[in-house]
Amino acid sequence: MQRHKSAKKAARKSKKANAVNNELRSRIKTAVRHVLEAKDKKTGVQALHRAYSVLDKSVKIKLIHPNNAANKKARLSKFVNQLSK
């Protein structure tokens, strides 16, 4: 148990930040899954644009490393390019 006022506040802030980060990481996973579940190129491209947006926003708030986002975007675009029309 925390003894100091600042330690209690830090624990509260950490809990809130953890909840927000978990929600945002889940949003990334969902966007990636939607791209990978696409059956045709049209829906794949639409899902890819949404995934790009989610990944770029995650980098902007420093949730994930820029190289991590770049690797995910490259892998997803390669998958979409292989889809048939």
C-alpha positions in Angstrom: 0.0 0.0 0.0 1.3 3.5 -0.9 2.1 5.7 2.1 2.7 9.0 0.4 0.1 11.2 -1.2 2.2 11.5 -4.4 2.5 7.7 -4.6 -1.3 7.3 -4.3 -1.8 9.8 -7.0 0.8 8.1 -9.3 -1.0 4.8 -8.7 -4.3 6.3 -9.7 -2.9 7.9 -12.8 -1.1 4.7 -13.8 -4.3 2.8 -13.6 -6.2 5.3 -15.8 -3.4 5.4 -18.3 -3.2 1.6 -18.4 -6.9 1.4 -19.2 -6.6 3.9 -22.0 -3.5 2.2 -23.5 -5.3 -1.2 -23.4 -8.3 0.3 -25.3 -6.0 1.8 -27.9 -4.0 -1.3 -28.4 -7.2 -3.2 -28.8 -8.2 -0.7 -31.5 -5.0 -1.4 -33.4 -5.5 -5.2 -33.2 -9.1 -4.8 -34.4 -8.1 -2.6 -37.4 -5.4 -5.1 -38.4 -7.8 -8.0 -38.1 -10.3 -6.3 -40.3 -7.7 -5.9 -43.1 -6.6 -9.6 -42.8 -10.2 -10.8 -42.9 -11.0 -8.9 -46.2 -12.2 -11.1 -48.9 -11.8 -8.8 -51.9 -9.5 -5.9 -52.8 -12.1 -3.2 -52.4 -13.0 -4.0 -48.8 -9.3 -4.6 -48.1 -8.3 -1.2 -49.3 -11.0 0.5 -47.2 -9.9 -1.4 -44.1 -6.3 -0.7 -44.9 -7.0 3.1 -44.9 -8.7 2.8 -41.5 -5.8 0.7 -40.2 -3.3 3.3 -41.5 -5.2 6.0 -39.6 -5.3 4.0 -36.4 -1.6 3.2 -36.6 -0.5 6.7 -37.4 -2.6 8.1 -34.5 -1.0 5.5 -32.2 2.5 6.6 -33.2 1.5 10.3 -32.7 0.6 9.6 -29.1 3.7 7.4 -28.6 1.7 4.3 -28.0 3.8 2.3 -30.4 7.2 2.9 -32.0 7.2 4.4 -35.5 9.1 1.5 -36.9 6.5 -1.0 -35.5 3.8 0.9 -37.2 5.8 1.0 -40.5 6.3 -2.7 -40.4 2.6 -3.4 -39.7 1.6 -1.0 -42.6 4.0 -2.7 -45.0 2.8 -6.2 -44.1 -0.9 -5.1 -44.4 -0.4 -3.4 -47.8 1.5 -6.4 -49.1 -1.5 -8.6 -48.1 -4.0 -6.3 -49.7 -2.0 -6.1 -52.9 -2.2 -9.9 -53.2 -6.0 -10.0 -52.9 -7.9 -10.6 -56.1 -10.4 -8.2 -57.5 
